[in-house]
């Protein structure tokens, strides 16, 4: 995978707050200019802990981002959307987006090439005694999801509920996503907070987090891996304030708790993971 695309995919796994720095405390911070292509490039340090056993973390120093908003159609990085209905308090969209679970496989090994060998550091080293993790290559594809997303806008919180199904034919699974979000504008910049839960279906969990018979080198005993849906929870925060003209300082931090149906599998060695980025962005 090309480095530029890799960095863009990493950005997609972080919360996508639409924050524009407010010049005054009362200025709207999530306003959108339609009919224009928006490009930005952030330089800094970002990473995602990889919960997979014997797998490297994901790290990057550059995050490109782009967006375009028409009257109804919009693009946010690799997400496409079409507004079916919009009022002051409710928005209903058709939307497509990448599934984040595949990132833990597509990125595996990239940071080892660019950083781990230089620093002489081996992350996620296995203990002397532990579960028997097959030392075989694990390959999974990134899937693309499509579905409906409803957003309720209130003076206190924004509520988002969406259903997204695999439209790429990778696993035929789905996700139900629910988030509570709050954006705050100040004279010095903007803050964003989010709490959320994502229900991942049986097919999705089985595809990404269960070994296949070929990988185990033996047939899978019936009942050894329970095919059950999982619910992941996350908390996120964003800080954004201007430095000079089109330069902004941005910090994004997300902590994700994995569902028991995911962490009970041999392939996963962590029950949670941290992701984030700290750097300076430039808007073209």
Secondary structure by P-SEA (a helix, b strand, c coil): ccaaaaaaaaaaaccccccccccccccccccccccbbbbbbbbbbbbbbcccccbbbbbbcbbbbbccccccbbbcccbbbbbccccccbbbbbccccccccccccccccccccccccccccccccccccccccccbbbbbbbbbbbbbbbbbcccbbbbbbccccccccccbbbbbbbbbbbbbccccbbbbbcbbbbbcaaaaaacccccccccccccccccccbbbbbbbbcbbbbbbbccccbbbbbbbbbbbbcccccccccccccccccccccccccc
